[in-house]
């Protein structure tokens, strides 16, 4: 049986039906058509032409952090506010070299493949996990000072309440100034996602939505135009804000991660043979 990945000396990153059929005939003396290979792949649900991404966290406190964050989502402390905060960095103001042709009957929207870069901005955003409302600000840079300034803005509407903030492990989130501010504001509590597990932060879901619905297909003649569109999108979102429904328990996540770890180890070992 041939290996699922091409041998290193072939220079191939993955098989196609034709390259595999050719390899079998040339290297192993097995004569089969690419149609036959395609049929076997369909029967076995093999799709070498497709690929995905994954990352397994190596955080030694992974289980504890998952339980902590998911606990906030499923059972937030009574009367407390839970905010999911993150930065979407280096958002590009891309403009097309020719006018975009709008969608019409029997014709899709069309744009030139090339573009002009007009600069970037950094989007700081805070999602209220309970209401679904988003507070967002665009800044020209991202550092500890800009994060702290946004943090103060994000918590200001919730004065007098306990505030729990979910965020990742960026160094800008734990600068000496941030730590000093936290010590002076004991009603604000940080909850860090495991290293390499930003998917656990709900604001990442919203970043995906704004990217698909507003940024990716936008054309921006300047950074100011990009910033205005982001602000308009946030305002529109908040007019009918709804919270995301989190259903996965910490135990369910941990079981799935263990299964993935086992599968990855098995695949790596098999491919090394």
RAVENUR-V609651 format. One record per residue. PHI is phi in degrees with one decimal (* if undefined). BURIAL is 1 if it has 9 or more other ideal C-beta (glycine too) atoms within 8 Angstrom, else 0. Layout:
PHI BURIAL
PHI BURIAL
This chain:
* 0
-75.0 0
-68.0 0
-72.8 0
-107.4 0
-62.0 1
-64.0 0
-58.1 0
-70.0 0
-76.7 0
77.8 0
-89.8 0
-89.7 0
-161.3 1
-81.7 1
-114.1 1
-59.7 1
-73.6 0
-66.3 1
-70.7 1
-61.7 1
-65.5 0
-62.6 1
-61.0 1
-72.7 1
-77.7 0
-99.7 0
-119.9 0
69.4 0
-105.3 0
-99.5 0
-135.2 0
-84.8 0
-67.6 1
-62.9 0
-64.1 1
-59.5 1
-61.2 1
-65.4 0
-62.2 1
-62.1 1
-63.5 0
-65.3 0
-95.1 0
57.0 0
-96.7 0
-136.5 0
-62.5 1
-75.4 0
-107.5 0
-146.1 0
-135.7 0
-127.1 0
-157.9 0
-155.1 0
-99.7 1
-65.9 1
-106.3 0
-65.7 1
-62.9 0
-102.2 0
-54.2 1
-61.4 0
-64.5 0
-69.4 1
-61.3 1
-61.5 1
-65.4 1
-68.8 1
-63.9 1
-60.4 1
-65.5 1
-71.2 1
-85.0 0
-145.2 0
-62.7 1
-56.0 0
-57.2 0
79.3 0
-90.2 1
-107.6 1
-113.6 1
-114.8 1
-106.3 1
-120.3 1
-163.5 1
-115.3 1
-100.9 1
-92.1 0
52.1 0
-74.5 1
-87.8 0
-90.8 1
-98.6 1
-120.8 1
-83.7 1
-76.2 0
-138.7 0
-58.7 0
-73.4 0
-90.8 0
-69.7 0
-65.4 0
-137.5 0
-59.3 0
66.8 0
-145.5 0
-81.7 0
-62.5 0
-131.8 0
-144.3 1
-70.2 0
-75.8 0
-99.0 0
-151.2 0
-118.1 0
-89.9 1
-111.3 1
114.5 0
-137.2 1
-138.0 1
-118.4 1
-95.4 1
-96.5 1
-140.8 1
-129.9 1
-99.8 1
-78.5 1
-60.7 1
-80.6 0
-101.4 0
86.1 1
-72.5 0
-121.9 1
-107.3 1
-137.1 1
-140.6 1
-101.7 1
-128.6 1
-70.4 0
-140.7 0
-128.3 1
-153.4 0
-60.8 1
-68.3 0
-68.3 1
-64.0 1
-63.2 1
-62.0 0
-68.5 1
-57.6 1
-61.9 1
-66.1 1
-68.4 1
-89.1 1
-55.6 0
-66.5 0
-114.8 0
-56.0 0
92.5 0
-114.3 1
-73.1 1
-123.8 1
-109.9 1
-118.3 1
-95.4 1
-155.3 1
-94.4 1
-99.9 0
-60.6 0
-63.4 0
-67.1 1
-87.6 1
-133.4 0
-69.1 1
-55.2 0
-65.6 1
-65.2 1
-64.3 1
-64.3 0
-63.8 1
-62.1 1
-64.2 0
-85.7 0
-129.7 0
-65.4 0
-81.6 0
-103.7 1
-123.6 0
-90.8 0
-130.1 1
-92.4 1
-70.5 1
-60.6 1
-57.7 0
76.0 1
-133.7 1
-65.8 1
-61.0 0
-78.9 1
-92.3 1
-61.7 1
-63.4 1
-64.8 1
-63.1 0
-67.1 1
-59.0 1
-63.4 0
-68.0 0
-66.2 1
-64.5 1
-70.0 0
-89.1 0
-133.7 1
-88.4 1
-58.9 0
-98.2 0
-78.8 1
-123.1 0
-130.8 1
-76.4 0
-164.0 1
-63.3 1
-60.9 0
-65.3 1
-61.3 1
-61.3 1
-62.0 0
-65.4 1
-63.0 1
-63.0 1
-61.7 0
-64.4 1
-62.1 1
-61.5 0
-65.0 0
-60.4 1
-71.7 1
-65.3 0
-138.4 0
-66.5 1
-137.0 0
-72.1 1
-74.4 1
-94.8 0
-92.4 0
-116.3 0
-74.1 0
-82.9 0
-61.7 1
-62.8 0
-63.5 0
-64.7 1
-65.4 1
-63.6 0
-64.9 0
-63.2 1
-63.5 0
-64.1 0
-64.0 1
-59.3 1
-65.5 0
-64.4 0
-62.8 1
-61.6 0
-66.4 0
-64.4 0
-63.9 0
-65.0 0
-65.8 0
-72.0 1
-81.8 0
-75.6 0
